[in-house]
Amino acid sequence: LVFPIEWPEPFGLAPVEAWACGTPVLARPYGSVPELHFDGVTGYVRDSIAELAAMVPQLEGFDRARCRAYAERNFSLTRMC
C-alpha cells in the first residue's frame, strides 16, 4: 500500500487494514505514521516520495506473515474497541 500522506493525520486505518492482510505499507512520516509503523516489519517510512520509490525492490522478499502478526498483536478487535 502506498500511503504518502502530507498532513498530521491522527490515525490512519488504511495501513492497519493492509497489515492485517500481510501487505506492507510505504508511508511518509506524518501524523501517527511514526508511532504506528515498525520500519522493516510493516513496510517502510521515508521522508520523500523518491525515497519510498527506492524501497519498492525491498518488498520482493518482504515477510508478510510477520507483518500480519504485527497487526494481530497491536490492532486486535479487543484492543481497537
C-alpha positions as CSV (number, residue, x, y, z in Angstrom):
1,L,0.0,0.0,0.0
2,V,1.4,3.4,-0.9
3,F,0.4,5.9,1.9
4,P,2.2,9.1,1.1
5,I,0.2,11.4,3.4
6,E,1.4,15.0,3.8
7,W,-0.7,16.1,6.8
8,P,-0.9,15.3,10.5
9,E,-3.5,12.5,10.3
10,P,-4.3,11.4,13.8
11,F,-4.8,7.7,12.9
12,G,-4.7,6.0,9.6
13,L,-6.9,2.9,9.5
14,A,-5.9,2.0,5.9
15,P,-2.4,0.9,6.9
16,V,-3.7,-1.3,9.7
17,E,-6.1,-2.9,7.2
18,A,-3.2,-3.5,4.8
19,W,-1.1,-5.1,7.6
20,A,-3.9,-7.3,8.6
21,C,-3.7,-8.7,5.0
22,G,0.1,-9.0,5.3
23,T,0.6,-6.1,2.9
24,P,3.5,-3.8,3.6
25,V,2.9,0.0,3.6
26,L,5.2,2.6,2.1
27,A,4.5,5.8,4.1
28,R,5.8,9.3,4.8
29,P,6.4,10.3,8.5
30,Y,3.4,12.5,9.2
31,G,0.6,12.2,11.7
32,S,0.5,8.9,13.5
33,V,2.8,7.1,11.0
34,P,6.0,7.2,13.0
35,E,4.1,6.0,16.1
36,L,2.2,3.1,14.4
37,H,4.7,1.8,11.8
38,F,7.5,-0.6,12.6
39,D,10.1,0.1,9.8
40,G,11.1,-3.1,8.1
41,V,8.3,-5.1,9.6
42,T,5.2,-3.2,8.5
43,G,6.8,-1.6,5.4
44,Y,9.0,1.4,5.2
45,V,8.7,5.0,6.3
46,R,10.7,7.6,4.4
47,D,10.7,11.4,4.1
48,S,10.2,11.7,0.3
49,I,8.3,10.0,-2.5
50,A,11.6,9.3,-4.2
51,E,12.9,7.5,-1.1
52,L,9.7,5.5,-0.9
53,A,10.0,4.5,-4.6
54,A,13.6,3.4,-4.0
55,M,12.2,0.9,-1.3
56,V,9.9,-0.9,-3.8
57,P,12.6,-3.5,-4.7
58,Q,12.9,-4.3,-1.0
59,L,9.3,-5.5,-0.9
60,E,10.1,-8.6,-3.0
61,G,11.3,-10.6,-0.1
62,F,9.1,-9.0,2.5
63,D,7.9,-11.2,5.4
64,R,4.1,-10.9,5.0
65,A,3.4,-13.3,7.9
66,R,5.4,-11.1,10.3
67,C,3.6,-8.0,9.0
68,R,0.2,-9.7,9.7
69,A,1.4,-10.8,13.1
70,Y,2.2,-7.2,14.0
71,A,-1.3,-6.2,13.1
72,E,-2.9,-9.0,15.1
73,R,-0.7,-8.2,18.1
74,N,-1.2,-4.4,18.0
75,F,-4.6,-3.9,16.4
76,S,-6.9,-6.7,17.6
77,L,-10.6,-6.3,17.8
78,T,-10.4,-6.1,21.6
79,R,-7.6,-3.5,21.5
80,M,-9.3,-1.4,18.9
81,C,-12.6,-1.3,20.7
